[in-house]
Amino acid sequence: MRFWFVLLALLGKETYAYYYERNALNATAANKVCALSTYLKGIAHRVNSESGVVT
């Protein structure tokens, strides 16, 4: 019985670590996309304001 408990604990730990890493990677990718989007919007806004177009 104790063997199964230890096995489940180890499997749970591995699964948790895997999901944690995957979520961290997803968050990093989302942050990069968000930063890129903000950067592009900033460039577009600057170009528009220089050409006299009000956004």
C-alpha positions as CSV (number, residue, x, y, z in Angstrom):
1,M,0.0,0.0,0.0
2,R,2.8,2.4,0.9
3,F,4.5,1.6,-2.4
4,W,1.5,2.9,-4.4
5,F,1.3,6.0,-2.2
6,V,5.0,6.8,-3.0
7,L,4.5,6.0,-6.7
8,L,1.5,8.3,-6.9
9,A,3.4,11.0,-5.1
10,L,6.3,10.8,-7.5
11,L,4.0,10.7,-10.5
12,G,2.1,13.7,-9.2
13,K,5.3,15.6,-8.6
14,E,6.6,14.9,-12.1
15,T,3.3,15.9,-13.7
16,Y,3.1,19.0,-11.6
17,A,6.7,20.0,-12.6
18,Y,5.9,19.3,-16.3
19,Y,2.8,21.4,-16.3
20,Y,4.5,24.2,-14.4
21,E,7.3,24.3,-16.9
22,R,4.9,24.2,-19.8
23,N,2.8,27.0,-18.3
24,A,6.0,29.0,-17.7
25,L,7.0,28.6,-21.4
26,N,3.5,29.6,-22.5
27,A,3.6,32.6,-20.3
28,T,7.0,33.6,-21.7
29,A,5.7,33.2,-25.3
30,A,2.6,35.3,-24.5
31,N,4.7,38.0,-22.9
32,K,6.9,38.2,-26.0
33,V,3.9,38.4,-28.3
34,C,2.3,41.1,-26.1
35,A,5.6,43.1,-26.0
36,L,6.0,42.8,-29.8
37,S,2.4,43.9,-30.3
38,T,2.9,46.9,-28.0
39,Y,6.2,47.8,-29.8
40,L,4.6,47.6,-33.2
41,K,1.6,49.8,-32.0
42,G,4.1,52.3,-30.7
43,I,5.9,52.5,-34.1
44,A,2.6,52.8,-35.9
45,H,1.5,55.6,-33.6
46,R,4.8,57.4,-34.0
47,V,4.7,57.2,-37.8
48,N,1.1,58.4,-37.8
49,S,1.8,61.3,-35.5
50,E,4.8,62.3,-37.6
51,S,2.7,62.3,-40.7
52,G,0.0,64.3,-39.0
53,V,-2.6,61.6,-38.9
54,V,-4.4,61.5,-35.6
55,T,-5.2,58.0,-34.3
